[in-house]
Amino acid sequence: MKRSLRVYISGIVQGVFFRSFVKENAEKLNVKGFVRNLEDGRVEIFIEGNIENVNKMLELIKKGPKNSKIEKIEIKEEKFQGFKNFKILHI
């Protein structure tokens, strides 16, 4: 079974290697999608793959890299998009 999620992270999440942290873990877990900083200071993450790996990825995202401070997480179920890899996008 596949699962797709869009996750918005608020807090101290920009300038602390959050995007690199997400990409590195996504590649380890074979999760596809993207991560990007938003102009309002949040980070947006779209992840998809098998349910087990997406759930593991979500747990890692909730912890974040060591210098981050996550204050709020919004999670939305999404339709499977069929991404081929995981990318860091730039606004």
VMD Tcl script that builds the backbone (N, CA, C; Angstrom):
set m [mol new atoms 273]
animate dup $m
set s [atomselect $m all]
$s set {name element resname resid chain x y z} {
  {N N MET 1 A 0.833 -1.195 0.000}
  {CA C MET 1 A 0.000 0.000 0.000}
  {C C MET 1 A 0.873 1.252 0.000}
  {N N LYS 2 A 0.386 2.252 -0.696}
  {CA C LYS 2 A 1.107 3.519 -0.803}
  {C C LYS 2 A 0.428 4.573 0.056}
  {N N ARG 3 A 1.226 5.560 0.455}
  {CA C ARG 3 A 0.694 6.675 1.226}
  {C C ARG 3 A 1.391 7.952 0.769}
  {N N SER 4 A 0.647 9.037 0.690}
  {CA C SER 4 A 1.186 10.351 0.345}
  {C C SER 4 A 0.738 11.368 1.384}
  {N N LEU 5 A 1.677 12.190 1.828}
  {CA C LEU 5 A 1.382 13.219 2.825}
  {C C LEU 5 A 1.998 14.544 2.424}
  {N N ARG 6 A 1.298 15.617 2.749}
  {CA C ARG 6 A 1.867 16.959 2.667}
  {C C ARG 6 A 1.974 17.435 4.114}
  {N N VAL 7 A 3.175 17.871 4.488}
  {CA C VAL 7 A 3.450 18.246 5.872}
  {C C VAL 7 A 3.968 19.680 5.893}
  {N N TYR 8 A 3.409 20.494 6.774}
  {CA C TYR 8 A 3.886 21.856 6.982}
  {C C TYR 8 A 4.467 21.939 8.388}
  {N N ILE 9 A 5.698 22.418 8.476}
  {CA C ILE 9 A 6.401 22.511 9.748}
  {C C ILE 9 A 6.635 23.982 10.074}
  {N N SER 10 A 6.258 24.393 11.283}
  {CA C SER 10 A 6.495 25.760 11.757}
  {C C SER 10 A 7.445 25.719 12.936}
  {N N GLY 11 A 8.183 26.804 13.117}
  {CA C GLY 11 A 9.129 26.925 14.227}
  {C C GLY 11 A 10.473 27.372 13.702}
  {N N ILE 12 A 11.532 26.954 14.367}
  {CA C ILE 12 A 12.883 27.253 13.886}
  {C C ILE 12 A 13.254 26.111 12.949}
  {N N VAL 13 A 12.910 26.297 11.668}
  {CA C VAL 13 A 13.076 25.225 10.692}
  {C C VAL 13 A 13.791 25.683 9.422}
  {N N GLN 14 A 14.105 26.961 9.331}
  {CA C GLN 14 A 14.881 27.449 8.195}
  {C C GLN 14 A 16.243 27.892 8.710}
  {N N GLY 15 A 17.289 27.573 7.928}
  {CA C GLY 15 A 18.646 27.929 8.322}
  {C C GLY 15 A 19.264 26.949 9.308}
  {N N VAL 16 A 18.650 25.778 9.474}
  {CA C VAL 16 A 19.168 24.763 10.414}
  {C C VAL 16 A 19.348 23.416 9.701}
  {N N PHE 17 A 19.513 23.466 8.376}
  {CA C PHE 17 A 19.718 22.271 7.552}
  {C C PHE 17 A 18.524 21.321 7.574}
  {N N PHE 18 A 17.329 21.867 7.793}
  {CA C PHE 18 A 16.120 21.035 7.838}
  {C C PHE 18 A 15.876 20.345 6.500}
  {N N ARG 19 A 15.998 21.092 5.409}
  {CA C ARG 19 A 15.746 20.507 4.083}
  {C C ARG 19 A 16.743 19.388 3.772}
  {N N SER 20 A 18.006 19.605 4.090}
  {CA C SER 20 A 19.018 18.567 3.861}
  {C C SER 20 A 18.739 17.334 4.709}
  {N N PHE 21 A 18.339 17.555 5.955}
  {CA C PHE 21 A 17.978 16.470 6.865}
  {C C PHE 21 A 16.843 15.635 6.273}
  {N N VAL 22 A 15.818 16.314 5.758}
  {CA C VAL 22 A 14.666 15.628 5.186}
  {C C VAL 22 A 15.078 14.839 3.941}
  {N N LYS 23 A 15.839 15.466 3.056}
  {CA C LYS 23 A 16.256 14.790 1.818}
  {C C LYS 23 A 17.103 13.562 2.120}
  {N N GLU 24 A 18.050 13.691 3.012}
  {CA C GLU 24 A 18.927 12.573 3.361}
  {C C GLU 24 A 18.120 11.383 3.893}
  {N N ASN 25 A 17.184 11.648 4.789}
  {CA C ASN 25 A 16.369 10.575 5.359}
  {C C ASN 25 A 15.378 10.005 4.349}
  {N N ALA 26 A 14.850 10.849 3.478}
  {CA C ALA 26 A 13.932 10.367 2.445}
  {C C ALA 26 A 14.648 9.380 1.527}
  {N N GLU 27 A 15.883 9.704 1.167}
  {CA C GLU 27 A 16.639 8.811 0.292}
  {C C GLU 27 A 16.963 7.495 0.998}
  {N N LYS 28 A 17.282 7.543 2.286}
  {CA C LYS 28 A 17.554 6.318 3.049}
  {C C LYS 28 A 16.328 5.415 3.111}
  {N N LEU 29 A 15.151 6.032 3.220}
  {CA C LEU 29 A 13.898 5.278 3.367}
  {C C LEU 29 A 13.182 5.021 2.041}
  {N N ASN 30 A 13.795 5.466 0.938}
  {CA C ASN 30 A 13.196 5.304 -0.391}
  {C C ASN 30 A 11.821 5.965 -0.473}
  {N N VAL 31 A 11.732 7.159 0.101}
  {CA C VAL 31 A 10.523 7.969 0.045}
  {C C VAL 31 A 10.748 9.048 -1.013}
  {N N LYS 32 A 9.733 9.325 -1.807}
  {CA C LYS 32 A 9.844 10.297 -2.908}
  {C C LYS 32 A 9.050 11.556 -2.577}
  {N N GLY 33 A 9.345 12.651 -3.316}
  {CA C GLY 33 A 8.610 13.897 -3.131}
  {C C GLY 33 A 9.524 15.088 -3.151}
  {N N PHE 34 A 9.238 16.061 -2.254}
  {CA C PHE 34 A 10.054 17.280 -2.219}
  {C C PHE 34 A 9.971 17.952 -0.860}
  {N N VAL 35 A 10.909 18.865 -0.645}
  {CA C VAL 35 A 10.898 19.729 0.532}
  {C C VAL 35 A 11.269 21.127 0.054}
  {N N ARG 36 A 10.658 22.140 0.655}
  {CA C ARG 36 A 11.016 23.521 0.306}
  {C C ARG 36 A 10.669 24.455 1.443}
  {N N ASN 37 A 11.433 25.549 1.534}
  {CA C ASN 37 A 11.119 26.632 2.459}
  {C C ASN 37 A 9.989 27.446 1.855}
  {N N LEU 38 A 9.093 27.915 2.709}
  {CA C LEU 38 A 8.032 28.814 2.267}
  {C C LEU 38 A 8.352 30.231 2.735}
  {N N GLU 39 A 7.800 31.191 2.041}
  {CA C GLU 39 A 8.092 32.599 2.357}
  {C C GLU 39 A 7.622 33.001 3.745}
  {N N ASP 40 A 6.638 32.285 4.304}
  {CA C ASP 40 A 6.125 32.623 5.634}
  {C C ASP 40 A 6.948 32.004 6.765}
  {N N GLY 41 A 8.084 31.360 6.423}
  {CA C GLY 41 A 8.969 30.801 7.438}
  {C C GLY 41 A 8.756 29.323 7.718}
  {N N ARG 42 A 7.696 28.739 7.136}
  {CA C ARG 42 A 7.454 27.306 7.319}
  {C C ARG 42 A 8.262 26.502 6.303}
  {N N VAL 43 A 8.320 25.201 6.539}
  {CA C VAL 43 A 8.868 24.258 5.570}
  {C C VAL 43 A 7.719 23.364 5.113}
  {N N GLU 44 A 7.613 23.166 3.802}
  {CA C GLU 44 A 6.613 22.270 3.227}
  {C C GLU 44 A 7.312 21.001 2.754}
  {N N ILE 45 A 6.736 19.863 3.091}
  {CA C ILE 45 A 7.301 18.571 2.693}
  {C C ILE 45 A 6.190 17.740 2.076}
  {N N PHE 46 A 6.457 17.176 0.912}
  {CA C PHE 46 A 5.542 16.216 0.295}
  {C C PHE 46 A 6.279 14.894 0.245}
  {N N ILE 47 A 5.737 13.872 0.901}
  {CA C ILE 47 A 6.384 12.569 0.910}
  {C C ILE 47 A 5.393 11.500 0.469}
  {N N GLU 48 A 5.909 10.537 -0.299}
  {CA C GLU 48 A 5.083 9.416 -0.700}
  {C C GLU 48 A 5.951 8.181 -0.875}
  {N N GLY 49 A 5.310 7.039 -0.697}
  {CA C GLY 49 A 5.989 5.762 -0.817}
  {C C GLY 49 A 5.155 4.707 -0.123}
  {N N ASN 50 A 5.802 3.590 0.242}
  {CA C ASN 50 A 5.009 2.583 0.948}
  {C C ASN 50 A 4.693 3.098 2.351}
  {N N ILE 51 A 3.583 2.642 2.882}
  {CA C ILE 51 A 3.053 3.178 4.148}
  {C C ILE 51 A 4.081 3.128 5.271}
  {N N GLU 52 A 4.764 2.007 5.411}
  {CA C GLU 52 A 5.728 1.848 6.497}
  {C C GLU 52 A 6.838 2.899 6.433}
  {N N ASN 53 A 7.386 3.110 5.236}
  {CA C ASN 53 A 8.479 4.079 5.096}
  {C C ASN 53 A 8.001 5.518 5.267}
  {N N VAL 54 A 6.809 5.827 4.772}
  {CA C VAL 54 A 6.253 7.173 4.953}
  {C C VAL 54 A 6.016 7.433 6.440}
  {N N ASN 55 A 5.514 6.442 7.160}
  {CA C ASN 55 A 5.293 6.608 8.601}
  {C C ASN 55 A 6.608 6.803 9.354}
  {N N LYS 56 A 7.651 6.061 8.977}
  {CA C LYS 56 A 8.973 6.243 9.589}
  {C C LYS 56 A 9.499 7.646 9.301}
  {N N MET 57 A 9.308 8.080 8.060}
  {CA C MET 57 A 9.766 9.413 7.660}
  {C C MET 57 A 9.047 10.490 8.462}
  {N N LEU 58 A 7.754 10.314 8.668}
  {CA C LEU 58 A 6.972 11.281 9.429}
  {C C LEU 58 A 7.510 11.401 10.855}
  {N N GLU 59 A 7.882 10.284 11.468}
  {CA C GLU 59 A 8.448 10.324 12.827}
  {C C GLU 59 A 9.766 11.090 12.848}
  {N N LEU 60 A 10.595 10.900 11.825}
  {CA C LEU 60 A 11.867 11.642 11.744}
  {C C LEU 60 A 11.616 13.139 11.556}
  {N N ILE 61 A 10.648 13.471 10.714}
  {CA C ILE 61 A 10.311 14.879 10.473}
  {C C ILE 61 A 9.855 15.540 11.768}
  {N N LYS 62 A 9.074 14.828 12.573}
  {CA C LYS 62 A 8.559 15.396 13.829}
  {C C LYS 62 A 9.686 15.737 14.799}
  {N N LYS 63 A 10.809 15.025 14.701}
  {CA C LYS 63 A 11.971 15.309 15.561}
  {C C LYS 63 A 12.842 16.398 14.957}
  {N N GLY 64 A 13.069 16.346 13.646}
  {CA C GLY 64 A 13.882 17.323 12.952}
  {C C GLY 64 A 15.358 17.198 13.277}
  {N N PRO 65 A 16.196 17.992 12.595}
  {CA C PRO 65 A 17.622 17.997 12.894}
  {C C PRO 65 A 17.878 18.659 14.248}
  {N N LYS 66 A 19.075 18.506 14.779}
  {CA C LYS 66 A 19.338 18.907 16.165}
  {C C LYS 66 A 19.151 20.388 16.461}
  {N N ASN 67 A 19.370 21.282 15.513}
  {CA C ASN 67 A 19.242 22.722 15.791}
  {C C ASN 67 A 17.852 23.280 15.488}
  {N N SER 68 A 16.943 22.419 15.064}
  {CA C SER 68 A 15.589 22.894 14.767}
  {C C SER 68 A 14.742 22.887 16.035}
  {N N LYS 69 A 13.686 23.685 16.002}
  {CA C LYS 69 A 12.714 23.690 17.092}
  {C C LYS 69 A 11.334 23.709 16.450}
  {N N ILE 70 A 10.688 22.570 16.451}
  {CA C ILE 70 A 9.387 22.449 15.796}
  {C C ILE 70 A 8.294 22.879 16.759}
  {N N GLU 71 A 7.494 23.846 16.314}
  {CA C GLU 71 A 6.418 24.372 17.145}
  {C C GLU 71 A 5.049 23.858 16.702}
  {N N LYS 72 A 4.891 23.604 15.392}
  {CA C LYS 72 A 3.591 23.169 14.887}
  {C C LYS 72 A 3.793 22.303 13.650}
  {N N ILE 73 A 2.997 21.254 13.556}
  {CA C ILE 73 A 3.027 20.371 12.391}
  {C C ILE 73 A 1.608 20.217 11.871}
  {N N GLU 74 A 1.440 20.449 10.568}
  {CA C GLU 74 A 0.156 20.203 9.905}
  {C C GLU 74 A 0.379 19.061 8.921}
  {N N ILE 75 A -0.480 18.059 8.965}
  {CA C ILE 75 A -0.346 16.889 8.093}
  {C C ILE 75 A -1.630 16.719 7.301}
  {N N LYS 76 A -1.486 16.598 5.985}
  {CA C LYS 76 A -2.646 16.383 5.119}
  {C C LYS 76 A -2.404 15.150 4.256}
  {N N GLU 77 A -3.380 14.251 4.225}
  {CA C GLU 77 A -3.307 13.117 3.308}
  {C C GLU 77 A -3.478 13.658 1.882}
  {N N GLU 78 A -2.728 13.108 0.945}
  {CA C GLU 78 A -2.775 13.559 -0.449}
  {C C GLU 78 A -2.943 12.359 -1.375}
  {N N LYS 79 A -3.299 12.639 -2.628}
  {CA C LYS 79 A -3.333 11.595 -3.649}
  {C C LYS 79 A -1.906 11.239 -4.029}
  {N N PHE 80 A -1.666 9.979 -4.350}
  {CA C PHE 80 A -0.343 9.527 -4.773}
  {C C PHE 80 A 0.013 10.201 -6.095}
  {N N GLN 81 A 1.193 10.821 -6.163}
  {CA C GLN 81 A 1.598 11.589 -7.341}
  {C C GLN 81 A 2.552 10.836 -8.271}
  {N N GLY 82 A 3.256 9.837 -7.746}
  {CA C GLY 82 A 4.192 9.082 -8.586}
  {C C GLY 82 A 5.530 9.757 -8.789}
  {N N PHE 83 A 6.010 10.478 -7.791}
  {CA C PHE 83 A 7.332 11.104 -7.888}
  {C C PHE 83 A 8.395 10.041 -8.119}
  {N N LYS 84 A 9.444 10.389 -8.868}
  {CA C LYS 84 A 10.515 9.441 -9.185}
  {C C LYS 84 A 11.707 9.570 -8.238}
  {N N ASN 85 A 11.813 10.712 -7.549}
  {CA C ASN 85 A 12.935 10.934 -6.630}
  {C C ASN 85 A 12.512 11.935 -5.559}
  {N N PHE 86 A 13.470 12.352 -4.751}
  {CA C PHE 86 A 13.190 13.352 -3.714}
  {C C PHE 86 A 14.061 14.565 -3.983}
  {N N LYS 87 A 13.453 15.740 -4.018}
  {CA C LYS 87 A 14.181 16.960 -4.373}
  {C C LYS 87 A 14.004 18.040 -3.326}
  {N N ILE 88 A 15.026 18.886 -3.229}
  {CA C ILE 88 A 14.914 20.141 -2.488}
  {C C ILE 88 A 14.523 21.193 -3.527}
  {N N LEU 89 A 13.377 21.802 -3.336}
  {CA C LEU 89 A 12.917 22.849 -4.248}
  {C C LEU 89 A 13.249 24.213 -3.661}
  {N N HIS 90 A 13.445 25.160 -4.549}
  {CA C HIS 90 A 13.739 26.537 -4.145}
  {C C HIS 90 A 12.653 27.449 -4.675}
  {N N ILE 91 A 12.209 28.373 -3.852}
  {CA C ILE 91 A 11.128 29.293 -4.245}
  {C C ILE 91 A 11.649 30.242 -5.311}
}
mol reanalyze $m
mol bondsrecalc $m
mol representation Tube
mol addrep $m
